Amino acid sequence: MADRTGCGVLRVELPLQALRAEGYATGSSERMAEQLTARTLIGQRVCMPGPSARWQEIAAQASRPRLVFELDDDLWHVDSSSPVAHAFFERDDVRQRLEANIAVADAVTVTMEELAAVVRPLNPNVHVIPNYLPAWLLQHERPHRDGVVTIGWGGSATHQMDVEEIGGQLRQVMNRNPHVELHLMGSDYRKALGVRDRVRVSEWTASVPDYWRAIDYDIMLAPLRAHRFNASKSPLRPLEAAMLGIPVIASDYGPYAQFVRHGETGFLVRRDHEWGRYLRDLVNDEAMRAEMGAAGRRQAADWTIEGHVDEWQKVLLP
């Protein structure tokens, strides 16, 4: 049971596809079937009344599938800059269902050890499985716009606090380099960034693979504010950049600091002015962009779902 957004694709669809390639019968749905014949049932972020009641009903059965609760965010510390999500997960009834559903699961999967530490008081059987991406991305040739250096950022509407970190430095670089453009994918943060000209905004596509194919950045931005919610995030943005051969400029914080190899696959920003410094370096040095992008792909070769399907197999099919 999963949604069709990026979370559902990364944490349910891709692992199940990789298991299917190994000969296992797998399937997914946004609803739990009335009749269950599966050996294992994965539930992602189950906290709504109907699905929660069904999850608890299944858990109480003497003969039932193995229940694996999948969670990829610290839903107890959603920042108020994402008002809709913050208000929803602050509700007592939502938290009660979330915690009860985690507690009755046979296992819980998370992306990071920091998130595992949050969940273990509710269920000690927590497995840390990082986000992995499909191997075909390593060979994908991304679109390129001649005569233009494209700076890019992609993400959902829950990244307000992160994006606000980079606006001033980004504007300076764009004002001084007329051959630079900005491509925002998923959310329109022009107002938060204070930029209007030479900006393209692409909405989310229905297909996550189509989103990856549409990424045409020459430089990827990955801001991440030091915040308890972000401490449990995975290094997904830097990983996407590495897979696609794009140098990344990322905050020197949490999961991004753990993944990005400073000066090799990209740059880690410790002070605000460094966003501008590293952007200028990469904007004006095509060879550096190519070298860092190639180094990123070498690193990302160790982060394919095909190469790590056994981690999911051990949890789902023990």
C-alpha positions as CSV (number, residue, x, y, z in Angstrom):
1,M,0.0,0.0,0.0
2,A,1.6,3.2,-1.2
3,D,0.9,6.5,-2.8
4,R,2.0,7.4,-6.3
5,T,4.2,10.4,-5.3
6,G,8.0,10.3,-5.0
7,C,7.9,8.7,-1.6
8,G,5.8,5.9,-2.8
9,V,8.0,5.3,-5.8
10,L,11.3,5.4,-4.0
11,R,10.3,3.5,-0.9
12,V,7.8,1.0,-2.3
13,E,7.6,0.8,-6.1
14,L,11.4,0.7,-6.8
15,P,12.1,-2.0,-4.2
16,L,9.2,-4.1,-5.4
17,Q,10.3,-3.7,-9.0
18,A,13.8,-4.9,-8.1
19,L,12.4,-7.9,-6.2
20,R,10.2,-8.7,-9.2
21,A,13.3,-8.8,-11.3
22,E,14.7,-11.4,-8.9
23,G,11.6,-13.6,-9.5
24,Y,9.3,-12.6,-6.6
25,A,5.6,-11.8,-7.2
26,T,5.0,-8.2,-6.1
27,G,2.3,-5.6,-6.5
28,S,1.2,-2.2,-5.0
29,S,-2.0,-0.3,-4.5
30,E,-3.2,2.9,-2.8
31,R,-5.8,0.7,-1.0
32,M,-5.6,-2.4,1.2
33,A,-7.5,-5.2,-0.4
34,E,-10.3,-7.0,1.5
35,Q,-8.7,-10.4,0.8
36,L,-5.0,-10.6,1.4
37,T,-2.9,-13.4,0.0
38,A,0.5,-11.7,0.2
39,R,3.2,-13.0,2.4
40,T,4.2,-9.4,3.4
41,L,2.2,-6.2,3.4
42,I,4.0,-2.8,3.3
43,G,2.1,0.2,4.7
44,Q,3.6,3.6,4.0
45,R,2.7,6.4,6.5
46,V,-0.5,4.7,7.5
47,C,-2.4,7.2,9.7
48,M,-5.8,8.0,8.1
49,P,-8.9,6.5,9.9
50,G,-10.0,3.9,7.3
51,P,-6.5,2.5,6.5
52,S,-5.5,2.6,10.1
53,A,-8.6,0.6,11.2
54,R,-7.8,-2.0,8.5
55,W,-4.1,-2.1,9.5
56,Q,-5.1,-2.8,13.1
57,E,-7.7,-5.4,12.0
58,I,-5.0,-7.3,10.0
59,A,-2.6,-7.0,12.9
60,A,-5.0,-8.7,15.3
61,Q,-5.6,-11.8,13.0
62,A,-4.0,-15.1,14.0
63,S,-3.0,-15.9,10.5
64,R,-1.9,-12.8,8.6
65,P,0.8,-11.3,6.3
66,R,4.0,-9.8,7.8
67,L,3.4,-6.1,8.4
68,V,6.1,-3.7,7.5
69,F,5.6,0.0,8.2
70,E,7.5,2.3,5.9
71,L,8.4,5.8,7.0
72,D,10.8,8.3,5.4
73,D,10.3,11.5,7.3
74,D,10.2,12.6,11.0
75,L,6.5,13.4,11.1
76,W,6.7,14.4,14.7
77,H,8.8,17.5,13.9
78,V,7.4,18.9,10.7
79,D,8.3,22.6,10.5
80,S,5.6,25.2,10.6
81,S,6.9,26.7,7.3
82,S,5.0,23.8,5.7
83,P,1.7,24.8,7.2
84,V,-0.6,22.1,5.8
85,A,1.7,19.2,6.7
86,H,2.6,20.8,10.0
87,A,-1.1,21.2,11.0
88,F,-2.0,17.7,9.9
89,F,0.7,15.8,11.8
90,E,0.3,18.0,14.9
91,R,-3.2,16.6,15.4
92,D,-3.5,14.3,18.3
93,D,-5.7,11.8,16.5
94,V,-3.3,11.5,13.6
95,R,-0.3,11.0,15.9
96,Q,-2.2,8.4,17.9
97,R,-3.0,6.4,14.8
98,L,0.5,6.8,13.4
99,E,2.1,5.6,16.6
100,A,-0.4,2.7,17.1
101,N,0.2,1.5,13.6
102,I,4.0,1.6,14.0
103,A,3.7,-0.3,17.3
104,V,1.8,-3.3,15.9
105,A,4.1,-3.7,12.8
106,D,6.5,-6.6,12.6
107,A,9.1,-4.3,11.2
108,V,9.7,-0.6,10.4
109,T,11.8,0.6,7.5
110,V,13.4,4.1,7.5
111,T,15.9,5.9,5.4
112,M,18.4,7.2,8.0
113,E,19.7,6.2,11.4
114,E,18.5,9.6,12.8
115,L,15.0,8.7,11.9
116,A,15.4,5.2,13.3
117,A,16.3,6.7,16.7
118,V,13.0,8.6,16.7
119,V,10.9,5.5,15.8
120,R,12.6,2.8,18.1
121,P,10.7,3.8,21.3
122,L,7.6,2.8,19.4
123,N,8.9,-0.3,17.8
124,P,12.4,-1.7,18.4
125,N,12.5,-3.7,15.1
126,V,13.6,-0.8,12.9
127,H,15.7,-1.3,9.7
128,V,17.6,1.5,8.1
129,I,17.5,1.1,4.3
130,P,18.8,4.2,2.4
131,N,17.2,5.6,-0.7
132,Y,18.6,4.0,-3.8
133,L,17.9,5.0,-7.4
134,P,17.6,2.9,-10.6
135,A,20.9,2.1,-12.5
136,W,19.6,3.4,-15.8
137,L,20.1,7.0,-14.5
138,L,23.9,6.5,-14.6
139,Q,23.7,6.2,-18.4
140,H,21.0,8.8,-19.0
141,E,22.0,11.8,-21.1
142,R,20.2,14.7,-19.6
143,P,18.8,17.5,-21.8
144,H,21.1,20.5,-22.4
145,R,20.4,24.0,-23.5
146,D,23.1,25.5,-25.8
147,G,24.7,28.7,-24.6
148,V,23.0,28.6,-21.2
149,V,24.2,27.4,-17.8
150,T,21.1,26.1,-16.0
151,I,21.1,26.2,-12.2
152,G,18.4,23.9,-10.9
153,W,16.4,22.9,-7.8
154,G,13.6,20.4,-7.5
155,G,11.3,19.5,-4.6
156,S,7.9,19.6,-3.1
157,A,6.1,22.6,-1.4
158,T,7.5,21.5,2.0
159,H,11.0,23.1,1.4
160,Q,10.2,26.8,2.1
161,M,12.7,26.9,5.0
162,D,15.4,25.4,2.9
163,V,15.0,27.5,-0.2
164,E,15.0,30.7,1.7
165,E,18.7,30.1,2.6
166,I,20.0,30.8,-0.9
167,G,17.9,33.6,-2.4
168,G,20.3,36.6,-1.9
169,Q,23.4,34.8,-3.3
170,L,21.5,33.3,-6.2
171,R,20.2,36.7,-7.3
172,Q,23.7,38.2,-7.3
173,V,25.1,35.4,-9.5
174,M,22.2,35.6,-11.9
175,N,22.4,39.4,-12.1
176,R,26.1,39.3,-13.0
177,N,25.9,36.3,-15.4
178,P,23.3,36.9,-18.2
179,H,24.0,33.4,-19.6
180,V,22.6,31.8,-16.4
181,E,19.0,30.7,-16.0
182,L,17.2,29.0,-13.1
183,H,15.0,26.0,-13.4
184,L,12.6,25.2,-10.5
185,M,10.9,21.8,-10.7
186,G,8.0,20.8,-8.6
187,S,7.3,24.0,-6.7
188,D,7.3,27.7,-7.7
189,Y,9.7,29.4,-5.3
190,R,10.3,32.5,-7.3
191,K,8.9,34.7,-4.7
192,A,10.8,33.1,-1.8
193,L,14.0,33.4,-3.9
194,G,13.3,36.9,-5.1
195,V,14.0,36.1,-8.7
196,R,11.8,36.8,-11.8
197,D,13.8,36.9,-15.0
198,R,15.4,33.9,-16.7
199,V,13.4,31.4,-14.6
200,R,11.6,28.3,-15.8
201,V,9.1,26.5,-13.5
202,S,8.1,23.0,-14.2
203,E,5.3,21.3,-12.3
204,W,5.6,17.8,-11.0
205,T,5.0,15.1,-13.6
206,A,2.7,12.2,-12.9
207,S,5.7,9.9,-13.5
208,V,8.8,10.1,-11.3
209,P,11.0,8.6,-14.0
210,D,9.7,11.4,-16.4
211,Y,10.7,13.9,-13.7
212,W,14.3,12.5,-13.7
213,R,14.4,12.6,-17.5
214,A,13.3,16.3,-17.5
215,I,16.2,17.4,-15.2
216,D,18.4,19.6,-17.4
217,Y,20.5,21.3,-14.7
218,D,24.2,22.0,-15.2
219,I,24.4,22.8,-11.5
220,M,22.1,21.5,-8.8
221,L,21.3,23.4,-5.6
222,A,20.6,21.4,-2.4
223,P,20.0,23.8,0.5
224,L,19.0,22.2,3.8
225,R,18.5,24.3,6.9
226,A,19.8,22.9,10.2
227,H,16.5,21.7,11.8
228,R,15.4,18.6,13.6
229,F,13.1,17.6,10.8
230,N,15.9,17.8,8.2
231,A,18.3,15.8,10.4
232,S,16.3,12.7,9.4
233,K,16.1,13.5,5.7
234,S,17.9,11.3,3.2
235,P,20.5,12.7,0.8
236,L,18.1,12.3,-2.1
237,R,18.8,15.6,-3.9
238,P,22.6,15.1,-3.9
239,L,22.1,11.5,-4.9
240,E,20.0,12.5,-7.9
241,A,22.6,15.0,-8.9
242,A,25.4,12.3,-8.7
243,M,23.4,9.8,-10.7
244,L,22.8,12.3,-13.5
245,G,26.4,13.6,-13.5
246,I,25.5,17.1,-12.1
247,P,27.8,18.9,-9.7
248,V,25.9,19.8,-6.5
249,I,26.2,22.8,-4.1
250,A,24.7,21.6,-0.8
251,S,24.4,22.7,2.8
252,D,27.1,21.3,5.0
253,Y,24.5,19.7,7.3
254,G,23.1,16.3,8.2
255,P,22.6,13.8,5.4
256,Y,23.9,16.1,2.7
257,A,27.2,16.6,4.5
258,Q,27.5,12.8,4.8
259,F,27.0,12.2,1.1
260,V,28.6,15.1,-0.8
261,R,32.4,14.8,-1.3
262,H,33.5,18.5,-1.0
263,G,35.6,19.6,-3.9
264,E,35.2,16.3,-5.7
265,T,31.4,15.7,-6.5
266,G,30.3,19.2,-5.5
267,F,30.7,21.8,-2.7
268,L,29.4,21.9,0.9
269,V,28.3,25.4,2.1
270,R,29.2,26.3,5.7
271,R,28.6,30.1,5.4
272,D,25.9,32.0,3.5
273,H,28.4,33.8,1.2
274,E,29.7,30.4,-0.1
275,W,26.6,29.8,-2.1
276,G,27.7,32.7,-4.4
277,R,31.3,31.7,-4.4
278,Y,30.7,28.1,-5.4
279,L,28.1,29.1,-7.9
280,R,30.5,31.6,-9.6
281,D,33.2,28.9,-9.7
282,L,30.9,26.3,-11.4
283,V,29.1,28.7,-13.7
284,N,32.3,29.9,-15.2
285,D,34.2,26.6,-15.4
286,E,32.7,24.0,-17.7
287,A,35.6,21.6,-17.2
288,M,35.1,21.7,-13.4
289,R,31.4,20.9,-13.9
290,A,32.2,17.9,-16.1
291,E,34.9,16.6,-13.8
292,M,32.7,16.8,-10.7
293,G,29.7,15.3,-12.6
294,A,31.8,12.3,-13.6
295,A,33.1,11.9,-10.0
296,G,29.5,12.0,-8.8
297,R,28.5,9.2,-11.2
298,R,31.3,7.0,-10.0
299,Q,30.1,7.5,-6.4
300,A,26.5,6.9,-7.4
301,A,27.3,3.6,-9.0
302,D,27.3,2.2,-5.4
303,W,23.8,3.6,-4.8
304,T,21.6,1.6,-7.2
305,I,18.4,-0.2,-6.2
306,E,19.6,-3.2,-8.2
307,G,22.7,-3.4,-6.2
308,H,20.9,-3.3,-2.9
309,V,17.7,-5.3,-3.4
310,D,19.0,-7.8,-0.8
311,E,18.5,-5.1,2.0
312,W,14.8,-5.0,1.2
313,Q,14.6,-8.8,0.7
314,K,15.9,-9.4,4.2
315,V,13.2,-7.3,5.8
316,L,10.3,-8.2,3.6
317,L,11.0,-11.9,3.2
318,P,13.0,-13.0,6.2
